C-alpha cells in the first residue's frame, strides 16, 4: 500500500490532473487493499483483471461441459 501511495503522490506532484489506475492481481504479492483506500490515495480506477478472467473461464468451462454431454 505504501508503494501505491508513494507513486500516487509522486505523479500528482508532477501533474495534478493525472488519471491514476491500479491494476490488481488477486493472490499476487500485493495484500488486499480496499477500493476506498485507493480512492483516498487519489486513484481514479482499480481493475481486477484476473477476477474477470476467472469468471469468464468458469462460463466457458460450463459451456464446454454442457456441449460434451
N, C-alpha and C positions, 0 to 999 in steps of 0.2 A: 504494500500500500504506500510505503514511503517513496518508492521509485515512481509510482504513478503521480503522486503529489508533486514530487520534485520536477518531473517532466512538465506537468501542467503549469507550474509556477514559472519555469524557465521559458516555455513557449508563450505564455501570456505576457511575460516581461518583455519579450521580443516584439510581439504583436498582440494587442488587446483583443482583436476580433477573430482570433484563430479558432477554428472548429476542432474540438477535441473528441476523438473516438477511441474507446478502449476495446480491444479485441481480446476476449477472454476464452481460454480453453479450459473447460472443466476437467478436473482430475489431472491438471498440469502442476507445475511448480508453484503457481500463484495461489495463495489461500483465497477462499471465497470472500469477495468484497461486495457488499450490498450496493444496489443501484443508487440509493440515496446518498451513500458515501461518495460514489463517483460524482454525483451531482454537486455535492458540497465542495469537491475538489475542482469543480469547473468543467467537468466533462459533459459534452452535449449528447453523446450516444454511447451505448455499450452493446456490443454484439457478441452472441454466443454461437459461433459457427458450428462447433461440434454438436451441440444440442440439436440444432436444426437438421444436421446430417443424420443424427441418430433417429430422430422422428421420421425423417423421410425413408431411411433404410428399414425401419420397422414396417412401414406401409408396403414397401417393395417386397419384403420377406413374406408378409401376409398374402399379398397378391400371388407370389410365386408358389406358395404352399397351396393356395386355392386352385391355381392353374394346374398344378401337378395332380391334384385329386381329381 
